[in-house]
Amino acid sequence: MPLLYGASCSDMDEGYLITGFVSSVHALGRQRQVPLVSRKPNTPNFRPQRSARVVQRTHKLRGLRLCEGERLVKTDEKPAVQPDTQPLKPGDGKESPAPPSPPPPVETRGRRRTYLGLVWDRTLDTFEDALLHLRRQFFWQGEFLSSSGRPKPRLVILGTGWVGHAMVKIIDIDKYEVIVISPRNYFLFQPMLPSSALGIVEFRSCCEPILRANPFIIYYEAEAVGVDIQRRVVKCRAKVRRRGALSVGSESDVGAPSLAETSQDVHALQPRFSTKSNTDEIIGIREFEVPYTYCVVGVGSAVNTFNTPGAKENCFFLKEIPDARKIRSEVVRIFEEANLPETSDEERSRLLHFVVVGGGPTGVEFAGELHDFLVEDAVKYYKKLLKYVQVTLLQSGQSILTQFDKSLQDRALQNLRDAEINVRTGSRVVRITETEIYLQDGAVIPYGMCVWAAGVGPQKLVTDLIESIPAQTTFKKRQLVVDDWLRVIGAEGVFAAGDCATNLHEPLPATAQVAGQQGAYLARLLNREYCLDCDIPERTEYTRTWIDRARFAKPFQFLSFGLLAYIGRERAMAQIEMGDTSVKLSGTLTYLIWRSVYAVKQVSMRNRILITFDWIKAAIFGRDISQF
Ligand SMILES: Cc1cc2nc3c(=O)[nH]c(=O)nc-3n(C[C@H](O)[C@H](O)[C@H](O)COP(=O)(O)OP(=O)(O)OC[C@H]3O[C@@H](n4cnc5c(N)ncnc54)[C@H](O)[C@@H]3O)c2cc1C
């Protein structure tokens, strides 16, 4: 599919456009055709030859190359392309048609080398990060002035998720004053949430306090409610709790559960499930502003119920630790209620019908974990109730786990059916009441507990920010549109990464892998002190080292390691990617790989040890079913 690529070249301008399609090769081997247009047609001092060199160099950095026959033309010249092959402009709302001639074939060897080059780059980056980390750990003196004696530029990071955590681990605090603002004072390893919701791992084992990741940053427990890009300030709001501790939310939330403790867009709507005590009552709101030199928006995404009536009020979500805690309590509570002597058989069947909405990785993993809980632990404690238990997975599309290869999708489906999970594809939920789920095809499903795992939407902060930046509104996206260096288009000094950001010509999946890599990339971009206002971030004065050689900042490139998902019955699926090669695995051995990868990918040694002990504990003693 032809896509727009902002040429991003500082001296490519004064009425000039580069036209013509560029046949290009993505570093990971995806092939595409890219029409090239300048972002700044009116910039003075245009030097065509230099521009062409810079573009070629940039494309080389990106693993792309220019097509033969491409040329620079003035804007007032008629472009040398067919009228129906004009490049797509942001906000056009339509795709540009196919290029006039097919791109030349690409050698697999060349692509593989690019992939290995990327792996090598990352290895060097990691080495550099480790050196920085050690220097900070043992030699940092707590200097709040830069080496020149001037105050340091201030970097404000919004969010303590994958983006925020990766950044604070790597950022050079000798060069920046770092302020992190988030309603959650810890990093959460979301991939472990389905396991923690059913008691295999403890909640605290999947979290790391953000100040533990880097004790030299400043952290404010508050919600960012706006970013004023003209004044370069972040507007924040913090809730004051009865006991003086801080939490966050809006004025209308006073007296309601805190945003920090439930899924973002449903926090005020779940009185039915609220387990909070009076000590959490919010008694006041504090508002303040934080000026920034650079601001990184990494606020992730919110639960999306697609405005399905009754979903917010009656479903459980799986996004934050309190969500997982509520699910764990509710599963046990349902068994206890069904176990009461006066509960009728009909009521037992309804209560013990667990429904999961969404056939993506989160929904499938949760259904798999629920099955394991039933056959490994519920069978011991509630044996006589098991005949009433049913698990249903509803998926609106025709297949589950669509991110995976078709053969793996089929294996996952078979595994779930073997586990007696009723998988209903092509079943769109249209309404949910306290006791029934209504499907588009007219079916009505009585249920006891419904977990909604069917998609994510934008955070309010992101929606507001998009509306306040004219350039962003033209893209008509629900995420902040960033350029190849993760700079928010139309907002100087603002960067965005992770679930809340997208790049028009290379949209990436909303995953932890992408968010973590983008956070680390941004920290390195800032550490290396490129000119971030230049079209291509560049530095003229720097010391070349064997690790850090580049004068121009390389655009962000995602290095995919593949996909992993747990599918229940101690089986997992893996689609491991190495450049063009993809290895597909599934079964019990893959389950061991899944566990090893999750243990290794924990963000600290403490978490690795805690998770491993939790697994051992659950294997020996079973899941903890105490209700608090
Ligand atoms: C149950 C579950 C399982 C998953 N499993 C996987 C998996 O196996 N593999 C995978 O790759 N991905 C997985 N994901 C997706 C992955 O977790 C996300 O893609 C990733 O968390 C995105 O990182 P992020 O930094 O953009 O946002 P997040 O990690 O969501 O962090 C957002 C941060 O911003 C904070 N915040 C929110 N609003 C504001 C505000 N207004 N002001 C300041 N701070 C704010 C939040 O408190 C949070 O700290 C899973 C997600 C879930 C929910």
The ligand as a MOL file (V3000), in Angstrom:
LIG
                    3D

  0  0  0     0  0            999 V3000
M  V30 BEGIN CTAB
M  V30 COUNTS 53 58 0 0 0
M  V30 BEGIN ATOM
M  V30 1 C -4.0620 -7.5010 30.5040 0
M  V30 2 C -3.0690 -7.0210 29.4940 0
M  V30 3 C -2.1470 -7.9140 28.9730 0
M  V30 4 C -1.2190 -7.4930 28.0370 0
M  V30 5 N -0.3170 -8.3920 27.5430 0
M  V30 6 C 0.6310 -7.9740 26.6820 0
M  V30 7 C 1.6210 -8.8840 26.2210 0
M  V30 8 O 1.6260 -10.0650 26.5850 0
M  V30 9 N 2.5650 -8.4130 25.3720 0
M  V30 10 C 2.5880 -7.1130 24.9590 0
M  V30 11 O 3.4850 -6.7360 24.2030 0
M  V30 12 N 1.6510 -6.2340 25.3630 0
M  V30 13 C 0.6820 -6.6260 26.2160 0
M  V30 14 N -0.2720 -5.7390 26.6460 0
M  V30 15 C -0.2760 -4.3660 26.1080 0
M  V30 16 C 0.7250 -3.5120 26.8500 0
M  V30 17 O 0.5360 -3.6250 28.2230 0
M  V30 18 C 0.5740 -2.0620 26.4270 0
M  V30 19 O 0.7590 -1.9750 25.0420 0
M  V30 20 C 1.6130 -1.2170 27.1440 0
M  V30 21 O 1.3200 -1.1930 28.5160 0
M  V30 22 C 1.6400 0.2100 26.6190 0
M  V30 23 O 2.5880 0.9160 27.3520 0
M  V30 24 P 2.4130 2.4820 27.6060 0
M  V30 25 O 3.6240 2.9310 28.3390 0
M  V30 26 O 2.0560 3.1520 26.3350 0
M  V30 27 O 1.1140 2.5950 28.5340 0
M  V30 28 P 0.8380 1.9490 29.9560 0
M  V30 29 O 1.7780 0.8690 30.2650 0
M  V30 30 O -0.6170 1.6420 29.9820 0
M  V30 31 O 1.1370 3.1460 30.9580 0
M  V30 32 C 0.3830 4.3280 30.9650 0
M  V30 33 C 0.7910 5.1410 32.1820 0
M  V30 34 O 0.2310 6.4400 32.0830 0
M  V30 35 C -0.4120 6.7630 33.3080 0
M  V30 36 N -1.4580 7.7320 33.0080 0
M  V30 37 C -2.6960 7.5100 32.5210 0
M  V30 38 N -3.3430 8.6750 32.3790 0
M  V30 39 C -2.4920 9.6430 32.7750 0
M  V30 40 C -2.5740 11.0510 32.8550 0
M  V30 41 N -3.6650 11.7050 32.4880 0
M  V30 42 N -1.5160 11.7270 33.3200 0
M  V30 43 C -0.3820 11.0890 33.6900 0
M  V30 44 N -0.2480 9.7660 33.6320 0
M  V30 45 C -1.2910 9.0560 33.1720 0
M  V30 46 C -0.9030 5.4300 33.8330 0
M  V30 47 O -1.1500 5.4860 35.2150 0
M  V30 48 C 0.2900 4.5630 33.4950 0
M  V30 49 O 1.2770 4.7150 34.4680 0
M  V30 50 C -1.2140 -6.1390 27.5990 0
M  V30 51 C -2.1410 -5.2370 28.1210 0
M  V30 52 C -3.0600 -5.6700 29.0710 0
M  V30 53 C -4.0400 -4.6810 29.6400 0
M  V30 END ATOM
M  V30 BEGIN BOND
M  V30 1 1 1 2
M  V30 2 1 2 3
M  V30 3 2 2 52
M  V30 4 2 3 4
M  V30 5 1 4 5
M  V30 6 1 4 50
M  V30 7 2 5 6
M  V30 8 1 6 7
M  V30 9 1 6 13
M  V30 10 2 7 8
M  V30 11 1 7 9
M  V30 12 1 9 10
M  V30 13 2 10 11
M  V30 14 1 10 12
M  V30 15 2 12 13
M  V30 16 1 13 14
M  V30 17 1 14 15
M  V30 18 1 14 50
M  V30 19 1 15 16
M  V30 20 1 16 17
M  V30 21 1 16 18
M  V30 22 1 18 19
M  V30 23 1 18 20
M  V30 24 1 20 21
M  V30 25 1 20 22
M  V30 26 1 22 23
M  V30 27 1 23 24
M  V30 28 2 24 25
M  V30 29 1 24 26
M  V30 30 1 24 27
M  V30 31 1 27 28
M  V30 32 2 28 29
M  V30 33 1 28 30
M  V30 34 1 28 31
M  V30 35 1 31 32
M  V30 36 1 32 33
M  V30 37 1 33 34
M  V30 38 1 33 48
M  V30 39 1 34 35
M  V30 40 1 35 36
M  V30 41 1 35 46
M  V30 42 1 36 37
M  V30 43 1 36 45
M  V30 44 2 37 38
M  V30 45 1 38 39
M  V30 46 1 39 40
M  V30 47 2 39 45
M  V30 48 1 40 41
M  V30 49 2 40 42
M  V30 50 1 42 43
M  V30 51 2 43 44
M  V30 52 1 44 45
M  V30 53 1 46 47
M  V30 54 1 46 48
M  V30 55 1 48 49
M  V30 56 2 50 51
M  V30 57 1 51 52
M  V30 58 1 52 53
M  V30 END BOND
M  V30 END CTAB
M  END
